[in-house]
Amino acid sequence: MFHRKMMQNVHPAPETNEDDLYSGYNDYNPMFDTEDLENDVAFQQAAKTSHGRRPPVTAKIPATSSPRPLATGFGSKATLTSSMGRPMTGTIQDGISRPMTAVQAAGYTKAAARGSSFDPLGQARGPASPLEKKTSDSLEEKMRQLEKKVNELVEESCVANSCGDLKLALEKAKEAGRQERELLRQREQIAPPESINLDLTYTVLLNLASQYVANEMYAEALTTYQVIVKNKMFSNGGILKVNMGNIYLKQRNYSKAIKFYRMALDQITSSHKQMRIKIMENIGVAFIKTGQYVDAISSFEEIMNISPNLKAGFNLILCYFAIGNGEQMKKAFKNLIEVPLEVDYEDKYISLNDDLHTNLLIEAIKNDSLSQIERERKSLAEEYIMTAAKLIAPAIETSFAVGYDWCVDAVKDSHYVELANDLEINKATTYLRQQNFNQALETLKMFEKKDSRVKSAAATNLSFLYYLGNELEQATNYADLAVNSDRYNPAALTNKGNTVFANGDCEKAAEFYKEALRNDSLCTEALYNLGLAYKKLNRIDEALDCFLKLHAILPNNAQVLYQLASIYQIMEDPNQAIEWLLQLISVVPTDPHVLSKLGNLYDTEGDKSQAFHYYCESYRYFPSNIEVIEWLGAYYIDTQFCEKAIEYFERAALILPTQVKWQLMVASCYRRSGNYQKALEKYKVIHRKFPENVECLRFLVRLCTDMGLKEVQEYITKLKKAEKIKRNQRRIKSGREGSSRPLGGIKGERLSAKLKVLPGTNEPYEGSSSKEIDASYADPLGPQPERPKTAARKRTEEDDFADEELGEDLLPE
């Protein structure tokens, strides 16, 4: 029964011709049927009306328009009737086309005009109109912009300060202050006081005070800090009293600095431990400045009890040294070497296996920023300990040696064991400064059995000492020991090169210097000595290259500048030589040798006025240089100021009293100036000191004859006797030499070649020509030795090579 009811509701599908594969292809939309348009009344009516609009429907009954065929699925056409009050799909109503489908997303809109293109993305509308700018007419918006500008000015001020433009930083800070005050005034008019941005005000004032300090305007800075400190609304303003204390410390007002440091210390809680310790350090330093060492000791001891550090420990040693308490110095030194360094030592950089990844990682961290900080901290600790040991060693025991040994033993018992050897070498260096060479040698010889690094450093210093003592054999032995112990020690290679150079092998010495430079390109001693070696070998271009490189490293080194001037003089380029010497006198303006050298170069170039200026400067700083005195005397004679020349020749006579020529020059100047009486008296004085001098007797005869004096016959007799003795001496000398020289000789042979041009020798009453003076005084200094590097005494070129290490190079590498 149930089954029968179910079957009644089932309607089988109509039979279709499954074999008709092309059925349905002739079906089409009647909208596109144009064959029967002339029979379509609605279309014809629409075509006749204005704009093609269809007249409105007036009845809801079926229209009587003529039917038009409508295609069916079976290929026949059905009649398309007009609308019955509802527009047909695809028809026009009120100028609006109705979509042919109900899917709105197809791109049709309710207001789309007939004939519009398909534009689902709305591209035909063009770009969107720009956003309307927000009006800033409101006071709140204006204040917000003003606050932003203040922050920008503060930031620009800080950036300018970091770039070193302190003036611009201060101007920006002042402008920020003005803008912030304007902002504060406007905000007070429209808002309660609670809405004021205190953080911004604090930032502006703090930055302004900091810029005042940077520009050393301390009074203005203190006034600004007072504004912050006295304002109770700034909760952390009290901490700025530390900055005020720093300003008073810079002004050397130590009592006020201590007062403000203590006020700041009272306002900082114990939770800020490091800040409190730094303030206590400042208090201790201020007490040291005022000489209140007991109060300073109290501050530093409190720091060492709370949180010991190297700086406080070292300052504590200084205070105990100042009051002379030896026992407390020992205690403070032990506390100093027990300060934890908080540095991982070199063990972590040693690879224990051949893992490539591990080795690369170790190499990467060896020179990173953290390892550099560790090395700097370790170096600072070693410097504090070394300085403290040198300071207290003579004060804690009866002698320097015993005190230094105590310091060395104390260091050996600490975690600075490696520093003990350096202290021993420093002990030898101290002996050298005390000129106790035997003790220095004994101390250094103790290291001959130590490890290679220490042995090399000790042997290097021993070689240096023996070289200074001109014991080249011992210097060579220890130089070889230093090089064999550490081939990569540039100081050892430099000393080895010095010993080889002293033995005359400049080529081999240059090889050692170059090897030292390969190990350390900044070894200035090796580079300097290499330049000297090339200069000795006459390889001038290579020597010039060495000294120019050295000048780039040490731009204000007087020895390098002198060598450059000397090389350009050898290269016959006096203008460049003068330029370098001018740079040199800007570094050492009182060096008389450099000034005389500069005068010599100007004289060679024919600039007598500049030459006279620098010779006078040289004479002012060192009035005992005979060459300078001789040039100045000749200059005054050449310019017909014989009276002024007398001063210089009299000084030369005082310096060299056994040489008659300077006294003859004085007498000649008196005679040339017309003062014959004084000239006669001077010749008589010379005759008493040098009775056999023929020149003096000749001038006495001439003056006495001209003045009509009775002593003329006496002097003629003495002159003949002196000439006879002189002829006999010449005959004996020529006989010994086997020479056939005439007895008369050359007229100007009696005096030196330089004195030929000076008055008072052969032509007593005639002036010498400028040409003769130029020829005779072209180089009054003569060839000069190489400039020493450290010693003040005049030394030879070889001595320069002994000074390849300046002072501190005696310390181990």
C-alpha positions in Angstrom: 0.0 0.0 0.0 2.7 2.3 1.1 4.8 1.3 -1.9 1.9 2.1 -4.3 1.6 5.7 -2.8 5.2 6.3 -3.3 5.1 5.2 -6.9 2.2 7.6 -7.6 4.5 10.6 -6.8 7.2 9.4 -9.1 7.1 10.9 -12.6 9.4 9.4 -15.1 11.4 11.7 -17.3 10.2 12.2 -20.9 11.8 10.1 -23.5 14.5 12.0 -25.4 16.4 11.1 -28.4 19.7 10.2 -26.9 21.1 9.8 -30.4 20.5 13.6 -31.2 23.8 15.0 -30.2 23.0 18.5 -31.7 19.7 19.1 -29.9 19.4 22.6 -28.3 22.0 24.3 -30.6 19.2 26.3 -32.4 17.8 27.7 -29.1 18.6 31.4 -28.7 17.5 34.4 -26.7 14.4 36.1 -28.3 15.9 39.5 -27.5 18.3 38.9 -30.4 15.5 38.0 -32.9 15.4 40.7 -35.5 13.4 39.0 -38.2 9.9 40.0 -36.8 10.8 43.4 -35.4 8.5 45.1 -37.9 5.6 43.1 -36.5 6.5 44.0 -32.9 4.1 46.8 -31.9 6.0 47.7 -28.8 9.2 48.1 -30.7 7.6 50.2 -33.4 5.9 52.4 -30.9 9.2 52.9 -29.0 11.0 53.8 -32.2 8.5 56.5 -33.0 8.5 58.2 -29.6 11.1 60.7 -28.3 14.5 59.2 -27.3 13.1 55.8 -28.0 11.2 55.6 -24.7 8.4 53.2 -24.3 5.1 54.8 -23.2 4.0 53.9 -19.7 1.7 51.0 -19.1 -1.9 52.0 -18.4 -3.6 48.7 -17.7 -2.8 45.7 -15.7 -4.7 43.4 -18.2 -2.9 41.5 -20.9 -1.7 43.7 -23.7 -3.2 43.3 -27.2 0.0 43.8 -29.0 0.7 41.5 -31.9 2.6 38.5 -30.9 6.0 37.7 -32.2 7.5 34.3 -32.4 9.4 33.0 -29.5 11.9 30.3 -30.1 11.3 27.1 -28.2 13.6 24.3 -27.4 12.2 22.3 -30.2 13.2 24.7 -32.9 9.7 26.4 -33.2 9.0 30.0 -32.4 6.5 31.2 -29.7 4.8 34.6 -29.5 6.6 37.2 -27.2 3.8 39.2 -25.5 4.3 42.6 -24.0 4.4 43.4 -20.3 1.4 43.2 -18.0 2.4 45.9 -15.6 5.8 44.4 -14.8 8.7 45.2 -17.1 10.0 42.3 -19.1 13.5 41.2 -18.3 15.9 43.2 -20.4 13.4 46.0 -21.2 13.8 49.7 -20.5 11.9 51.5 -17.7 12.4 55.2 -17.0 15.7 55.1 -18.8 17.1 52.4 -16.6 18.1 49.0 -17.9 17.0 46.2 -15.8 19.6 43.4 -15.3 19.0 40.3 -17.2 20.1 38.3 -14.2 19.5 38.4 -10.5 23.2 38.3 -9.7 24.2 41.8 -8.5 27.9 41.0 -8.6 27.8 40.8 -12.4 28.5 44.5 -12.5 25.1 46.0 -13.0 23.9 48.8 -10.8 20.4 50.3 -10.2 21.4 53.6 -11.7 23.5 52.3 -14.6 22.6 54.1 -17.8 21.7 52.3 -20.9 24.7 51.6 -23.1 27.3 51.9 -20.3 30.3 49.6 -20.5 30.9 46.6 -18.3 33.1 48.0 -15.4 32.9 45.7 -12.3 36.0 47.3 -10.7 34.9 50.9 -11.2 38.0 51.8 -13.1 36.1 54.4 -15.2 35.6 56.6 -12.1 39.4 57.4 -12.1 41.6 57.8 -9.0 40.2 58.5 -5.6 40.2 62.1 -4.5 43.0 63.1 -2.0 42.4 62.8 1.7 41.2 66.0 3.3 43.9 67.6 5.5 43.1 67.7 9.2 42.5 71.2 10.3 44.9 72.4 13.1 42.7 75.2 14.2 42.1 73.7 17.7 44.4 74.8 20.5 45.0 71.2 21.6 46.3 70.3 18.2 48.6 73.4 18.2 50.0 72.5 21.6 50.6 68.9 20.4 52.6 70.2 17.4 54.5 72.6 19.7 55.4 69.8 22.1 56.6 67.8 19.1 58.8 70.6 18.0 60.3 71.0 21.5 61.3 67.3 21.5 62.9 67.7 18.1 64.9 70.6 19.2 66.2 68.7 22.3 67.1 65.8 20.0 68.9 68.1 17.6 70.8 69.6 20.5 72.0 66.2 21.7 73.1 65.2 18.1 75.0 68.5 17.7 76.8 67.9 21.0 77.8 64.3 20.0 79.2 65.7 16.7 81.3 68.3 18.5 79.4 71.4 17.5 78.9 72.7 21.0 77.8 76.2 20.0 75.0 74.8 17.8 74.0 72.4 20.6 73.6 75.3 23.1 71.6 77.3 20.6 69.2 74.4 20.0 68.9 73.9 23.8 68.0 77.6 24.3 65.4 77.5 21.6 63.9 74.4 23.1 63.7 76.2 26.4 61.8 79.2 24.8 59.4 76.9 23.0 58.7 74.9 26.1 57.9 78.0 28.1 55.5 79.1 25.3 53.9 75.7 25.5 53.6 75.9 29.2 51.9 79.3 29.0 49.3 78.2 26.5 48.5 75.0 28.4 48.0 76.9 31.6 45.2 79.0 29.9 43.1 76.0 28.8 43.9 73.2 31.2 44.5 72.7 34.9 48.0 72.6 36.3 47.9 68.8 36.7 48.0 68.4 32.9 51.5 70.0 32.5 54.1 67.6 31.0 56.7 67.7 33.8 58.9 65.1 32.0 59.3 67.5 29.1 60.2 70.4 31.3 62.7 68.3 33.2 64.3 67.1 29.9 64.6 70.6 28.5 66.2 72.1 31.6 68.6 69.1 32.0 69.7 69.4 28.4 70.2 73.1 28.7 72.3 72.7 31.8 74.4 70.0 30.2 75.1 72.2 27.1 76.1 75.1 29.4 78.7 72.7 31.1 80.0 71.5 27.7 80.5 75.2 26.7 82.2 75.9 30.1 79.5 78.3 31.1 79.5 77.1 34.6 77.5 79.9 36.3 74.6 79.5 33.9 74.7 75.7 34.3 74.6 76.0 38.1 71.6 78.4 37.8 69.7 75.9 35.6 70.5 73.0 37.9 69.2 75.1 40.9 65.9 75.5 39.0 65.5 71.8 38.8 66.7 71.0 42.3 64.5 73.5 44.0 61.3 72.4 42.2 59.6 69.8 44.4 57.6 68.5 41.5 60.7 66.8 40.1 61.0 63.7 42.2 64.6 62.8 41.0 66.0 66.4 40.9 68.2 65.8 44.0 70.5 63.5 42.1 71.6 66.4 39.9 73.5 67.8 42.9 76.2 65.4 41.8 76.5 67.4 38.6 76.7 70.6 40.6 79.5 69.1 42.7 81.3 68.2 39.5 81.1 71.8 38.3 82.5 73.1 41.6 85.3 70.5 41.4 86.2 71.9 37.9 86.2 75.4 39.4 88.5 74.1 42.2 85.9 75.1 44.8 86.6 71.8 46.6 84.6 72.6 49.8 81.4 73.3 47.9 82.0 70.2 45.7 82.2 68.0 48.9 79.1 69.7 50.3 77.0 68.9 47.2 78.4 65.4 46.8 77.3 64.7 50.4 73.9 66.2 49.8 73.5 64.0 46.7 74.7 60.9 48.7 72.0 61.5 51.3 69.2 61.6 48.7 70.3 58.4 46.9 69.0 55.2 48.4 71.2 52.1 49.1 69.6 50.3 46.1 71.8 52.5 43.8 75.0 50.9 45.0 77.3 51.8 42.1 76.1 55.4 42.1 76.9 55.8 45.8 80.4 54.3 45.3 81.2 56.7 42.5 80.0 59.7 44.6 82.2 58.5 47.5 85.2 58.3 45.1 84.6 61.9 44.1 84.5 62.9 47.7 87.8 61.1 48.3 89.4 62.9 45.3 88.1 66.2 46.5 89.7 65.6 49.9 93.0 64.7 48.2 92.9 68.0 46.3 92.5 69.9 49.6 95.2 67.9 51.3 92.8 66.3 53.8 94.3 62.8 53.4 92.8 61.3 56.5 89.3 62.2 55.4 90.1 60.8 51.9 91.4 57.6 53.5 88.0 57.2 55.3 86.1 57.5 51.9 88.4 55.0 50.1 88.4 52.5 52.9 84.6 52.5 53.0 84.6 51.8 49.3 87.1 49.0 49.6 84.9 47.4 52.3 81.7 47.7 50.3 82.8 47.1 46.7 86.6 47.1 46.2 87.9 48.4 42.8 91.3 49.2 41.3 90.9 53.0 41.3 89.9 53.3 44.9 92.6 50.9 46.0 95.3 52.8 44.1 94.0 56.1 45.5 94.2 54.6 49.0 97.8 53.7 48.5 98.5 57.3 47.4 96.9 58.7 50.6 98.9 56.4 52.8 102.1 57.3 50.9 101.3 61.0 51.4 101.1 60.6 55.2 104.1 58.2 55.2 102.4 55.1 56.8 104.5 52.2 55.5 102.5 49.4 57.2 99.2 50.7 55.9 100.9 51.0 52.4 101.7 47.3 52.5 98.1 46.4 53.6 96.6 48.6 50.9 98.9 47.1 48.3 97.8 43.6 49.2 94.1 44.7 49.0 94.9 46.2 45.6 96.2 42.9 44.1 93.3 41.0 45.6 90.7 43.1 43.8 88.8 40.7 41.5 89.5 41.5 37.9 86.4 39.8 36.5 88.2 38.9 33.3 88.4 35.5 31.7 92.0 34.7 31.1 93.6 33.5 27.9 92.8 29.8 28.5 89.5 30.1 26.8 91.1 31.1 23.6 93.2 28.0 23.4 91.8 25.2 21.3 92.0 21.7 22.8 91.0 19.8 19.7 91.2 20.0 15.9 87.6 20.8 15.4 87.4 23.3 12.5 84.2 24.9 13.7 85.6 25.4 17.2 88.8 26.9 15.9 87.0 29.4 13.7 84.8 30.4 16.6 87.8 30.9 18.9 89.5 33.0 16.2 86.4 35.1 15.9 86.0 35.9 19.6 89.7 36.7 20.1 89.4 40.2 18.8 85.7 41.0 19.4 84.6 44.0 21.5 84.3 41.9 24.7 87.8 40.6 24.5 89.1 44.1 23.8 87.4 45.3 27.0 89.0 42.4 28.9 92.4 43.3 27.6 92.0 47.0 28.4 90.8 46.1 32.0 93.8 43.8 32.5 96.2 46.4 31.1 94.8 49.0 33.5 95.1 46.7 36.4 98.8 45.9 35.6 99.5 49.7 35.2 98.0 50.4 38.7 100.0 47.6 40.3 103.3 48.5 38.5 102.9 52.2 39.5 102.0 51.4 43.1 105.0 49.0 43.4 107.4 51.7 42.1 105.9 54.3 44.4 105.9 52.4 47.7 109.1 50.3 47.2 111.5 52.9 48.6 109.1 53.8 51.4 108.0 50.5 52.9 111.5 49.2 53.6 115.0 50.5 54.4 116.1 50.4 50.7 114.6 50.4 47.3 115.8 46.8 46.5 114.3 45.3 49.6 111.0 47.1 49.2 110.7 46.1 45.5 111.5 42.5 46.4 108.6 42.6 48.9 106.2 43.9 46.2 107.4 41.1 43.8 106.8 38.4 46.4 103.3 39.8 47.1 102.5 39.8 43.4 103.7 36.2 43.0 101.2 35.1 45.7 98.3 36.7 43.8 96.6 35.9 40.6 98.9 38.4 38.8 101.8 35.9 38.8 102.8 36.8 35.2 103.3 40.4 36.4 106.1 39.4 38.7 108.6 39.1 35.9 107.6 42.4 34.5 108.2 44.0 37.9 111.7 42.5 38.0 112.5 44.0 34.6 111.0 47.3 35.8 113.3 47.0 38.8 116.3 46.9 36.4 115.0 49.9 34.5 114.7 51.8 37.8 118.3 51.0 38.5 119.2 52.4 35.1 117.4 55.7 35.9 119.4 55.8 39.2 122.6 55.2 37.1 123.3 52.0 39.0 124.4 50.0 35.9 125.9 47.1 37.8 122.7 46.4 39.7 120.7 46.7 36.5 123.0 44.2 34.8 122.8 41.7 37.7 119.0 42.0 37.8 118.7 41.3 34.1 121.1 38.4 34.1 118.8 36.6 36.5 116.4 36.1 33.6 118.8 34.1 31.4 117.2 30.9 32.6 113.6 32.1 32.5 111.1 31.3 29.8 111.7 32.6 26.3 109.6 35.7 26.4 111.2 37.0 29.6 114.6 35.9 28.5 114.3 37.8 25.2 113.2 41.0 27.0 116.0 40.8 29.5 118.6 40.0 26.8 117.3 42.9 24.7 117.9 45.3 27.6 121.3 43.9 28.3 122.3 44.3 24.7 121.1 47.9 24.8 123.2 48.6 28.0 126.4 47.1 26.6 125.9 49.0 23.4 125.6 52.3 25.3 128.8 51.3 27.1 130.5 50.7 23.7 131.1 47.1 24.5 130.1 45.8 21.1 131.1 42.2 21.7 128.9 41.8 24.8 126.1 43.7 23.0 126.3 41.4 20.0 126.2 38.3 22.3 123.1 39.4 24.1 121.4 40.6 20.9 121.9 37.1 19.5 120.5 35.6 22.6 117.4 37.9 22.5 116.8 37.1 18.8 117.2 33.3 19.4 114.8 33.4 22.3 112.1 35.3 20.4 112.5 35.8 16.7 109.4 37.9 16.6 110.6 40.5 19.1 111.0 43.7 17.1 113.1 45.3 19.9 115.6 42.4 19.8 115.9 42.6 16.0 116.4 46.3 16.2 119.3 45.9 18.8 120.8 43.2 16.6 120.7 45.6 13.7 122.4 48.2 15.8 125.3 46.0 16.7 125.7 44.9 13.0 125.7 48.6 11.9 128.3 49.5 14.5 130.6 46.9 13.0 130.2 48.5 9.6 127.8 46.2 7.8 125.0 48.6 6.9 123.4 46.2 4.4 122.9 43.4 6.9 121.8 46.0 9.5 119.1 47.1 7.1 117.9 43.5 6.7 117.4 43.2 10.5 115.5 46.5 10.6 113.2 45.3 7.8 112.6 42.1 9.6 111.6 44.0 12.8 109.2 46.1 10.7 107.7 42.9 9.2 106.9 41.7 12.8 105.7 45.1 13.9 104.9 47.7 11.2 104.7 50.4 13.9 108.2 49.9 15.3 109.3 53.5 14.8 112.8 52.8 16.1 113.5 50.2 13.4 112.0 52.5 10.7 114.2 55.4 11.9 117.3 53.3 12.0 116.5 51.9 8.6 116.4 55.4 7.2 119.8 56.1 8.7 121.2 52.9 7.2 120.0 53.8 3.7 121.4 57.3 4.2 124.8 55.8 5.1 124.6 53.6 2.0 123.8 56.7 -0.1 120.4 55.3 -1.1 118.8 58.6 -0.6 115.5 57.9 -2.2 114.8 54.9 0.1 116.0 56.9 3.1 113.6 59.7 2.2 110.7 57.2 1.9 111.5 55.8 5.4 111.5 59.2 7.0 108.3 60.3 5.2 106.6 57.2 6.5 107.9 57.9 10.0 106.7 61.5 9.7 103.2 60.3 9.0 103.3 58.2 12.2 105.2 60.9 14.3 104.2 64.2 12.7 105.9 66.4 15.4 109.0 64.4 16.0 112.0 66.8 15.9 114.6 64.1 14.9 112.5 63.0 11.9 112.0 66.6 10.7 115.8 67.2 11.0 116.6 64.1 9.0 114.1 65.1 6.2 115.8 68.5 6.0 119.2 66.9 5.9 118.2 64.5 3.1 116.8 67.3 1.0 120.0 69.2 1.5 121.9 66.2 0.3 119.6 66.1 -2.7 120.5 69.8 -3.4 117.0 71.0 -2.8 117.5 73.9 -0.4 113.9 75.2 -0.6 112.5 71.9 0.7 115.3 71.7 3.3 114.3 75.2 4.5 110.6 74.2 4.7 111.3 71.2 6.9 113.7 73.2 9.1 110.9 75.8 9.5 108.6 73.1 10.7 111.3 71.9 13.0 111.8 75.2 14.7 108.1 75.3 15.3 108.6 72.2 17.4 111.9 73.1 19.0 112.1 76.9 18.7 115.2 77.3 21.0 117.5 74.7 19.3 120.6 76.8 18.4 122.0 74.2 16.0 118.8 74.1 13.9 118.7 77.9 13.8 122.3 78.1 12.6 121.6 75.4 10.0 118.6 77.5 8.8 120.8 80.6 8.6 123.4 78.7 6.6 120.8 77.6 4.1 119.5 81.1 3.7 123.1 82.4 3.3 123.7 79.8 0.6 120.5 81.0 -1.2 121.8 84.6 -1.0 119.2 85.9 1.5 121.5 87.7 3.9 118.8 89.3 6.0 117.1 86.0 6.8 120.5 84.4 7.4 121.4 87.2 9.8 118.1 86.8 11.7 118.5 83.1 12.3 122.2 83.4 13.1 121.4 86.0 15.7 118.7 83.7 17.2 121.2 80.9 17.3 123.7 83.2 19.0 121.1 84.3 21.5 120.4 80.8 22.7 124.0 79.5 22.5 126.6 82.3 22.4 129.6 79.9 22.3 129.3 78.5 18.8 132.5 79.7 17.1 131.1 79.2 13.5 128.1 81.4 14.3 130.3 84.1 16.0 132.7 84.1 13.0 129.8 84.5 10.5 128.2 87.4 12.5 131.6 89.2 12.9 132.2 88.9 9.1 128.7 90.1 8.4 129.2 93.3 10.4 132.5 93.9 8.8 131.0 93.4 5.3 128.3 95.9 6.2 130.9 98.4 7.5 129.8 98.1 11.2 133.2 97.1 12.6 132.4 98.4 16.1 129.6 95.8 16.4 131.9 93.0 15.1 134.3 93.7 18.0 131.8 92.2 20.5 131.7 88.8 18.6 135.4 88.5 18.1 136.1 89.4 21.8 133.8 86.5 22.8 135.6 84.2 20.4 138.9 85.2 22.0 137.4 84.4 25.4 136.3 81.0 24.2 139.6 80.2 22.5 142.3 82.3 24.4 145.2 80.3 22.9 144.3 81.2 19.3 145.9 84.5 18.3 143.7 85.1 15.2 140.6 86.2 17.2 142.6 88.8 19.1 144.1 90.0 15.8 140.5 90.3 14.5 139.6 92.6 17.4 142.6 94.8 16.8 141.9 94.9 13.1 138.3 96.0 13.8 139.6 98.9 16.0 142.0 99.9 13.2 139.3 99.7 10.5 136.9 101.8 12.5 139.7 104.5 12.8 140.4 104.0 16.5 144.2 103.6 16.0 145.1 104.2 19.7 143.0 101.3 20.8 144.3 99.2 18.0 147.8 99.9 19.0 147.1 99.0 22.6 145.5 95.8 21.5 148.4 94.8 19.3 150.8 95.5 22.2 148.7 93.2 24.4 148.8 90.5 21.7 152.6 91.0 21.4 153.1 90.4 25.1 151.1 87.1 24.9 152.5 86.0 21.5 155.9 87.6 21.1 156.9 85.7 18.0 153.7 86.4 16.0 154.9 88.0 12.8 151.4 89.5 11.8 151.2 91.4 15.1 154.7 92.8 14.8 154.0 94.0 11.2 150.9 95.9 12.3 152.8 97.4 15.2 155.5 98.6 12.9 152.9 100.1 10.5 150.9 101.8 13.2 153.9 103.2 15.0 155.3 104.5 11.7 152.0 106.2 10.8 151.6 107.7 14.3 155.3 108.8 14.5 156.1 106.8 17.7 159.6 106.1 18.9 159.0 102.4 19.5 159.0 101.7 15.7 162.7 100.8 15.6 162.3 98.4 18.5 159.4 96.6 16.7 161.3 96.6 13.4 164.1 94.7 15.1 161.8 92.2 16.7 160.0 91.7 13.3 163.2 90.9 11.5 164.2 88.5 14.2 160.8 86.8 14.2 160.8 86.5 10.4 164.3 85.0 10.5 163.1 82.4 13.0 160.1 81.6 10.9 162.2 81.2 7.7 164.5 78.8 9.5 161.5 76.8 10.7 160.1 76.6 7.2 163.5 75.5 5.8 163.7 72.8 8.4 160.2 71.7 7.8 160.6 71.7 4.0 163.8 69.7 4.4 162.1 67.0 6.4 159.3 66.7 3.9 161.7 66.7 1.0 159.8 69.5 -0.6 161.3 72.3 -2.8 158.8 75.0 -1.8 160.2 78.6 -1.9 161.1 80.1 1.3 158.7 83.0 0.9 155.7 80.7 0.7 152.2 82.0 -0.1 151.4 85.3 1.4 148.1 84.2 2.9 149.4 81.0 4.3 150.2 82.4 7.7 146.5 82.4 8.7 143.6 80.1 8.1 141.8 80.1 4.8 138.7 81.7 6.4 140.7 84.6 7.8 142.0 85.5 4.4 138.9 87.5 3.7 138.8 89.2 7.2 140.4 92.5 7.7 143.6 92.7 9.8 145.5 90.0 8.0 147.0 91.0 4.7 145.2 94.2 3.8 144.6 96.1 7.1 143.0 99.2 5.7 140.9 97.8 2.9 137.5 96.2 3.2 136.9 92.6 2.0 134.6 92.0 -0.9 131.2 90.3 -0.3 132.2 87.7 -2.8 135.1 86.6 -0.6 132.9 86.5 2.5 130.3 84.4 0.7 132.9 81.9 -0.4 134.5 81.7 3.0 131.3 81.5 5.1 129.1 79.3 2.9 129.0 76.6 5.5 130.1 77.8 8.9 128.8 74.8 10.6 130.5 72.2 8.5 129.2 68.6 8.2 126.9 67.8 11.1 126.5 64.4 12.8 123.1 62.7 13.0 120.8 64.0 15.6 120.6 62.0 18.8 117.2 60.5 19.7 117.2 60.9 23.5 120.5 62.2 24.9 121.3 65.9 25.1 125.0 65.6 24.4 126.5 65.9 20.9 126.9 62.4 19.5 128.0 60.6 16.4 125.6 59.0 13.9 126.3 55.6 15.3 125.0 56.7 18.7 121.6 57.3 17.3 121.3 53.6 16.6 121.7 52.8 20.3 118.6 54.7 21.1 116.2 52.7 19.1 114.0 52.3 22.2 112.9 55.5 24.0 112.7 55.1 27.8 109.8 52.7 28.2 111.1 50.4 25.5 113.4 49.0 28.2 110.2 47.3 29.4 109.5 43.8 27.9 107.3 43.6 24.9 
